[in-house]
Amino acid sequence: MAKEPKLAVIPLGGLGEIGKNMTAVRFGENIVLIDCGLMFPEEEMLGIDIVIPDITYLLENKELVRGILLTHGHEDHIGALPYVLKQINVPVYGSKLALGLVQGKLKEHNILDEVKLYTVKPRDTVHIGPFKVEFIRVSHSIPDAMALAIHTPVGTVLHTGDFKIDQTPVDGEVIDFHKFAQLGEKGVLVMMSDSTNVERPGYTMSERVVGNTFDETFRNAEERIIIATFATNVHRLQQAILVAHKYGRHVAVVGRSMVNVMTVAAELGYLQIPEGTLIELDEAARLPKNKVVLLTTGSQGEPMSALTRIAMSDHRQVEIMPGDTVIISATPIPGNEKLVARIIDQLFKLGAKVIYEGVSGIHVSGHPSQEELKMMINLIRPKFFIPVHGEYRMLKKHADLAKELGIPSENIFVAENGQVLEFTRRYGRVAGRVTSGKVLVDGLGVGDVGNIVLRDRKQLSQDGILIVVVTMDKETNQVIAGPDIVSRGFVYVRESEILMEEAKMKVKTALEKCNHRGVFEWAAIKSQVRDDLGKFLYERTRRRPMILPIIMEV
């Protein structure tokens, strides 16, 4: 009997976390990648700019990678592309908008000319090696989001991408129910589905709801209106622009990423901007307040974003005036609640009227709630089910949901990044692991900051640093100058002179101890100084600063 053909699905990011989505689908000597995203650093990742998936597995199988398929243009799906393409240059397939945003990134990294980008639209089919890939329209909080059906010799793999079932989308492009039903009819072997909102019962509201709320708010606002939202939510920007036009207001844009996305979206025809509606920021300052709407980034309270700088009164061009209406059209991402609350407080203090998530209809999610997830599973009826795009509890909940709908529990895989899920037409199993994890990007360095550097940064941030400088004679090993102590972030030196003098004495004693014992290796001397001084400082201050002894020989 011939060996059954096998198909492997290998998540390299996006499971047990929100962000850095990346999944490899492998058949024989061929791999296609679904998405290539980044994640924003957690609080304890001091000084880190972004986090990208570890692609060791792909580098080890470099010549097997045939292409990268993008479901849509959000950062958590395209953000790692410049870093990955520098190491594995393969063609990228995506929508016009997603590739428009990718081009900007590749240009920044100076690799735009070397990369092949292929534009696809919903219902297009692309052949890549043994894979036949169909792109299927879904709704999401960015235009042209797509699900992927990857047909392989073993069976069809369906990845929903990020989706919601919006019956009245802003651009009128409804999710392609026919296509999904057709795939379900033919039979889908493996389905991966978005788990972000699985904890919410019911349905996610339509994006139109926000347009109606905007309308009402604009009607009642007497002065200037400021709207903060995600830069990539083009449909929301579109609704804001149209409502502003309806009420005779002009729109100015604040924040680099927002300007960037709007430029790309308008160029590619995703944004309809009525003539004369869009104006420059300095022009807005000269108009009467009730004729102006500002669109800005910073709905998550990010420290460097436009809205935060405006709220803290350190934005060059915009300051809050009493009577301004500020609309925060977004939900805080888990972990950002404090930041957002601080901004809202600050805006109220400055006399603005703030409309935020507590007020219904000012934001709707781009992800499916429970009823939509059930509908998708029931449309497809896959043989095997893998919940993706969510933290562990979300994946678990999504798995329970699939079980309720009659998918046998042995056919549901709550997986982790790096697990190899192997499927034949008859069975599915976890067949081992590949390297996966986080690669930290700090400035221009990719992956050069690891746990040890972060541990040092944490210590420096909590207890500061002490540098001990001693000059010793090469021949006699006697101390010629010093010890001198320099400290940063440990104590305020001018008020702690006595402590510093005592610390110097401690270092002297430590050096004498070494001399008596005939210890002349530098490493040993340094370690003695570090131990004695560390113990002394902990006894006196209950702090453990980093101690760096420096010995100079003359």
C-alpha positions in Angstrom: 0.0 0.0 0.0 1.3 3.4 -0.9 2.1 5.8 1.9 -0.7 8.3 2.6 0.3 11.8 1.6 0.7 14.2 4.6 0.1 17.8 5.1 1.6 19.9 8.0 0.2 23.0 9.5 2.9 24.8 11.7 1.9 27.9 13.6 5.0 30.1 14.2 3.1 33.0 15.9 -0.3 34.2 16.9 -1.3 31.3 19.2 -1.5 32.0 22.9 -1.0 35.6 22.2 -2.5 38.5 20.2 -0.1 39.5 17.4 2.8 38.3 15.3 0.5 36.0 13.3 2.4 33.6 11.1 1.5 30.0 10.0 3.4 27.7 7.7 1.5 25.1 5.6 3.8 22.4 4.3 3.2 19.7 1.7 6.2 17.6 0.6 9.1 19.9 -0.3 6.9 23.0 -0.4 5.9 25.6 2.2 3.5 28.6 1.9 3.3 31.1 4.7 0.1 32.7 5.9 0.8 36.2 7.2 3.9 37.7 8.7 3.0 40.0 11.6 4.6 41.8 14.5 3.6 42.2 18.1 4.0 45.3 20.3 6.3 44.7 23.3 4.9 43.9 26.8 5.6 46.2 29.7 8.5 44.2 31.0 10.3 44.4 27.6 12.2 47.6 28.4 13.2 49.6 25.4 12.0 47.1 22.9 10.3 48.6 19.8 8.6 45.5 18.3 8.5 41.7 18.6 8.6 39.5 15.5 8.3 35.6 15.2 11.4 33.4 15.3 11.8 32.1 11.8 14.6 29.6 12.4 12.4 26.8 11.0 11.9 28.8 7.7 15.6 29.6 7.5 16.5 25.9 7.9 14.0 25.1 5.0 14.7 28.2 3.0 14.6 26.6 -0.4 11.2 25.1 0.3 9.4 28.4 1.0 7.3 29.3 -2.1 5.5 32.5 -1.1 3.8 34.5 1.6 0.0 35.0 1.5 -1.5 38.0 3.3 -5.0 38.0 4.7 -5.1 41.8 5.3 -3.0 44.8 6.0 -2.9 45.1 9.8 0.5 45.4 11.6 0.0 42.1 13.4 -0.2 40.4 9.9 2.3 42.4 7.8 4.6 44.1 10.3 7.5 41.5 10.2 7.7 41.3 6.4 10.7 43.6 6.0 12.7 41.5 8.5 11.7 38.2 7.0 12.1 39.2 3.4 15.6 40.3 4.1 16.4 36.7 4.9 14.0 34.8 2.7 13.1 36.6 -0.4 9.9 35.1 -1.8 6.9 36.5 -3.6 4.2 38.1 -1.5 0.5 37.9 -2.4 -2.0 40.3 -1.0 -4.8 42.9 -1.6 -4.1 46.3 -3.2 -4.3 48.0 0.2 -2.2 45.5 2.1 0.5 45.7 -0.5 0.3 49.5 -0.6 1.0 49.5 3.2 3.8 46.8 2.7 5.5 48.9 0.0 5.9 51.8 2.5 7.6 49.5 4.9 9.9 47.9 2.3 10.8 51.4 1.1 11.9 52.3 4.6 14.1 49.2 4.8 15.5 49.8 1.3 14.4 46.5 -0.1 11.4 47.5 -2.2 13.1 46.8 -5.6 14.2 43.3 -4.7 10.8 41.9 -3.6 8.1 40.6 -5.9 4.6 41.7 -4.9 1.5 40.2 -6.5 -1.9 42.0 -6.1 -4.9 39.7 -5.7 -8.5 40.4 -5.2 -11.3 38.3 -3.7 -12.3 35.3 -5.8 -8.8 35.2 -7.5 -7.0 31.9 -7.6 -3.2 31.6 -7.5 -1.1 28.5 -8.2 2.0 28.2 -6.0 3.8 24.8 -6.4 1.3 22.1 -5.5 -1.0 24.6 -3.8 -4.0 26.2 -5.3 -4.9 29.2 -3.3 -8.3 31.0 -3.4 -8.8 34.4 -1.8 -12.3 34.9 -0.3 -13.8 38.2 0.8 -14.6 38.8 4.5 -15.4 41.9 6.5 -12.9 43.3 9.0 -11.8 46.7 10.4 -9.7 47.3 7.3 -10.9 47.0 3.7 -10.2 44.0 1.5 -9.6 41.5 4.3 -9.6 38.0 2.9 -9.9 34.4 4.0 -7.7 31.8 2.3 -8.6 28.4 0.9 -5.5 26.4 0.2 -6.2 23.3 -1.9 -3.5 20.7 -1.5 -3.3 17.0 -2.7 -4.4 15.9 0.8 -7.4 18.3 1.1 -8.4 21.9 1.6 -7.0 24.1 4.4 -9.2 27.1 5.2 -7.8 30.1 7.1 -10.6 32.6 7.9 -8.1 35.4 8.5 -9.5 38.2 10.8 -13.2 38.5 10.0 -16.6 39.5 11.1 -20.0 38.9 9.5 -21.1 42.4 8.7 -24.4 42.4 6.8 -24.2 46.2 6.1 -20.5 47.0 5.5 -19.5 50.6 4.7 -18.2 49.7 1.2 -21.2 47.4 0.5 -18.9 44.4 0.0 -20.5 41.7 2.0 -18.6 38.6 3.2 -18.7 35.9 0.4 -21.2 33.5 2.0 -21.6 31.6 -1.3 -17.9 30.8 -1.5 -17.8 29.5 2.1 -20.9 27.4 1.6 -19.4 26.0 -1.6 -16.2 25.0 0.2 -18.2 23.4 3.0 -20.2 21.5 0.4 -17.0 20.2 -1.3 -15.4 19.4 2.1 -12.7 21.2 4.1 -10.0 19.1 5.8 -8.6 21.7 8.2 -10.1 25.0 9.3 -8.3 27.7 11.2 -10.6 30.4 12.7 -10.2 33.8 14.4 -10.7 33.5 18.2 -10.2 37.1 19.4 -13.8 37.8 20.4 -14.9 34.3 21.3 -15.7 35.5 24.9 -18.4 37.8 23.6 -21.9 36.3 23.2 -24.2 37.3 20.3 -23.1 39.1 17.2 -20.5 41.9 16.6 -22.3 45.1 15.5 -22.0 46.5 12.0 -19.4 49.2 11.2 -22.4 51.4 10.1 -23.5 51.7 13.8 -20.4 53.9 14.3 -21.4 56.1 11.4 -24.8 56.7 13.0 -23.2 57.6 16.3 -20.8 60.0 14.5 -23.8 61.6 12.9 -25.6 62.2 16.2 -22.4 63.5 17.9 -21.6 65.9 15.0 -25.1 67.2 15.1 -24.8 68.1 18.8 -21.2 69.3 18.9 -20.9 73.1 19.1 -17.1 73.5 18.8 -14.3 71.5 17.3 -14.4 67.7 17.1 -11.4 65.4 17.5 -11.7 61.7 16.6 -9.1 59.2 17.7 -9.2 55.8 16.1 -6.9 53.1 14.6 -5.1 54.5 11.6 -5.8 51.5 9.4 -9.6 51.5 10.0 -10.3 53.1 6.6 -14.1 52.6 6.7 -14.2 54.5 10.0 -12.1 57.3 8.6 -14.5 57.2 5.5 -17.5 57.6 7.7 -16.0 60.4 9.7 -15.1 62.3 6.5 -18.5 61.9 5.0 -20.3 63.0 8.2 -17.9 66.0 8.5 -18.8 66.9 4.9 -22.5 66.6 5.6 -22.2 69.1 8.4 -20.0 71.5 6.5 -16.8 70.7 8.5 -13.3 70.4 7.2 -11.0 67.5 8.2 -7.3 67.7 9.1 -5.2 64.7 10.0 -2.8 64.5 12.9 -0.3 61.6 13.5 2.2 60.1 11.1 0.7 56.6 10.7 -2.7 58.1 10.0 -1.4 60.5 7.3 0.5 57.5 5.8 -2.5 55.2 5.7 -4.9 57.9 4.4 -2.4 58.8 1.6 -2.2 55.1 0.5 -5.9 54.5 0.8 -6.9 57.6 -1.1 -4.3 56.9 -3.9 -5.7 53.3 -4.3 -9.3 54.4 -4.3 -10.4 53.0 -0.9 -11.3 56.5 0.4 -13.7 58.9 -1.2 -12.8 62.4 0.0 -15.2 65.1 -1.2 -13.5 68.0 -2.9 -12.1 70.6 -0.4 -12.9 68.6 2.7 -9.3 67.6 3.6 -7.2 70.5 4.8 -3.7 70.9 6.3 -3.4 71.2 10.1 -2.2 74.9 10.1 -5.2 75.8 7.9 -7.5 74.2 10.4 -6.1 76.5 13.1 -7.4 79.5 11.2 -10.9 78.3 10.6 -13.8 78.8 13.1 -13.8 75.9 15.7 -17.2 74.6 14.6 -16.0 74.1 11.1 -13.2 71.7 12.0 -12.7 67.9 12.6 -9.3 66.5 13.5 -8.6 62.8 12.9 -5.8 61.5 15.1 -4.0 58.4 16.2 -3.5 57.4 19.8 -6.8 55.7 20.7 -4.7 53.2 22.8 -3.0 55.9 24.8 0.4 55.2 23.3 2.9 57.5 25.0 4.3 59.0 21.7 1.0 59.2 19.8 -0.7 62.4 18.7 -3.7 62.2 21.1 -1.5 61.6 24.1 0.7 64.6 23.2 -2.4 66.7 22.7 -3.8 65.6 26.0 -0.6 66.3 27.9 -0.4 69.7 26.2 2.9 69.1 24.4 1.8 68.9 20.8 3.3 71.6 18.6 0.1 72.5 16.7 -2.9 71.3 18.6 -4.1 72.2 22.1 -7.4 71.2 23.7 -9.9 74.1 24.3 -12.8 74.0 26.6 -15.8 73.0 24.5 -13.9 70.5 22.2 -15.6 67.2 21.7 -13.1 64.2 21.7 -14.4 60.9 20.4 -12.2 57.9 21.2 -13.4 55.4 18.7 -11.7 52.2 19.9 -11.6 49.7 22.7 -8.5 49.6 24.8 -6.5 46.5 23.9 -6.0 44.4 27.0 -3.2 46.0 29.0 -3.7 49.5 27.7 -6.8 50.3 29.9 -4.7 52.4 32.4 -3.1 54.4 29.6 -6.4 55.2 28.0 -8.1 56.1 31.3 -5.3 58.5 32.0 -5.7 60.3 28.7 -9.5 60.5 29.2 -9.0 62.0 32.6 -6.5 64.5 31.3 -8.9 65.5 28.4 -11.8 66.1 30.9 -9.4 68.3 33.0 -8.7 70.5 30.0 -12.4 71.1 29.6 -13.1 68.7 26.7 -16.2 66.6 26.3 -15.0 63.0 25.9 -17.0 60.3 24.3 -15.5 56.8 24.8 -16.3 53.1 24.8 -18.6 53.3 27.8 -20.9 55.2 25.4 -22.6 52.6 23.2 -22.0 52.6 19.4 -18.8 54.7 19.3 -16.7 51.6 18.5 -17.4 48.2 17.1 -14.9 45.3 16.9 -13.6 43.9 13.7 -13.7 40.4 15.0 -16.5 37.8 15.2 -18.5 37.1 18.4 -19.8 33.6 19.3 -22.8 33.5 17.0 -20.7 34.5 13.9 -18.0 31.9 14.9 -20.7 29.2 15.1 -22.1 30.2 11.8 -18.7 30.0 10.1 -18.1 26.5 11.6 -21.5 25.4 10.5 -21.0 26.7 7.0 -17.7 24.9 6.6 -18.2 21.7 8.7 -14.5 21.0 8.6 -13.0 17.6 9.6 -10.3 19.1 11.7 -10.5 22.4 13.6 -7.7 24.7 14.9 -8.7 27.9 16.7 -6.0 30.6 16.0 -5.4 34.3 16.6 -6.0 34.5 20.4 -4.6 34.0 23.9 -4.8 30.5 25.3 -8.2 31.0 27.1 -9.7 32.2 23.8 -8.4 29.3 21.8 -9.8 27.0 24.6 -13.2 28.6 24.5 -13.3 28.5 20.7 -12.5 24.8 20.9 -15.4 24.3 23.3 -17.7 26.1 20.9 -16.6 23.8 18.0 -17.3 20.8 20.3 -20.8 22.0 21.0 -21.4 22.2 17.2 -20.6 18.5 16.9 -16.9 18.5 15.9 -15.3 15.5 17.8 -12.9 16.7 20.4 -10.1 14.4 19.1 -10.3 16.5 15.8 -9.9 19.8 17.6 -6.3 21.1 18.2 -5.7 23.8 20.7 -2.1 24.2 19.6 1.0 26.2 20.6 3.4 28.1 18.5 6.0 25.7 17.0 3.9 22.6 17.2 3.7 20.6 14.0 0.1 19.5 13.3 0.2 16.7 10.7 -2.9 15.7 8.7 -3.8 12.9 6.2 -7.2 12.5 4.8 -8.1 10.3 7.7 -6.3 11.4 10.8 -4.7 14.5 12.5 -2.0 14.5 15.2 0.7 16.6 16.8 3.9 15.4 15.2 6.6 17.2 17.1 7.9 20.7 17.4 10.0 23.2 15.6 11.9 26.2 16.9 9.5 29.2 17.6 9.4 32.1 19.8 10.0 35.9 20.0 12.7 37.9 18.3 13.0 41.3 19.9 13.8 44.4 17.7 15.4 47.3 19.3 16.4 50.2 17.0 18.4 48.7 14.2 19.3 45.5 16.2 17.2 42.5 15.4 17.4 39.7 18.0 20.5 41.1 19.7 18.6 41.8 22.8 17.8 38.7 24.8 16.8 37.7 28.3 20.2 38.7 29.8 20.1 42.2 28.4 16.5 42.6 29.5 17.4 41.4 33.0 20.1 44.0 33.2 17.8 46.7 31.9 15.3 45.7 34.6 17.9 45.8 37.3 19.1 49.2 36.1 15.6 50.5 36.0 14.8 49.3 39.5 18.0 50.0 41.5 20.4 52.0 39.3 24.1 51.5 38.9 27.3 52.0 40.8 30.7 52.2 39.1 33.8 51.7 41.2 37.1 52.9 39.6 40.4 51.9 41.1 44.0 52.4 39.7 46.6 49.8 40.7 50.3 49.5 40.3 51.2 46.7 37.9 54.4 45.7 39.8 53.3 45.9 43.4 49.6 45.6 43.1 49.1 48.6 45.4 46.2 51.0 45.0 47.6 54.2 43.6 44.4 56.2 43.0 40.8 55.8 44.1 38.6 54.0 44.8 36.2 56.5 43.2 32.5 55.8 43.0 30.1 57.1 40.4 26.4 56.3 40.6 23.3 56.8 38.5 19.7 56.1 39.5 20.8 54.7 42.9 20.8 57.6 45.4 21.0 61.4 45.1 24.7 61.7 45.7 24.7 65.2 47.2 22.5 64.1 50.0 24.2 60.7 50.5 27.8 61.8 50.9 28.3 59.8 54.1 27.0 56.6 52.5 29.4 57.1 49.5 32.3 57.6 51.9 31.5 54.5 53.7 31.1 52.6 50.4 34.6 53.8 49.4 36.0 52.4 52.8 34.3 49.1 52.1 36.0 48.9 48.7 39.3 49.7 50.3 38.8 46.9 52.8 37.9 44.5 50.1 41.1 45.3 48.2 43.3 45.0 51.2 41.6 41.6 51.9 42.6 40.5 48.4 46.2 41.7 48.9 46.6 39.9 52.2 45.4 36.7 50.7 47.7 37.1 47.7 44.8 37.3 45.2 45.9 39.2 42.2 43.6 38.0 39.4 41.4 40.8 38.3 38.3 38.6 38.1 38.7 37.6 41.7 39.4 41.1 42.9 36.3 42.5 41.0 34.1 39.8 42.4 35.3 40.4 46.0 34.6 44.2 45.6 31.1 43.4 44.1 30.2 41.0 46.9 31.4 43.1 49.8 30.0 46.4 48.4 26.7 44.7 47.4 26.2 43.3 50.9 27.0 46.6 52.5 24.6 48.6 50.3 21.8 46.1 50.7 22.2 46.3 54.5 22.1 50.1 54.5 19.5 50.8 51.7 17.7 47.5 51.0 18.5 48.1 47.3 20.6 46.0 44.9 22.1 48.4 42.3 24.3 46.9 39.6 27.9 47.2 40.6 30.6 47.6 38.0 34.2 47.5 39.3 36.8 48.9 36.9 40.5 48.3 37.6 43.1 50.3 35.7 46.8 49.2 35.7 49.7 51.6 35.4 
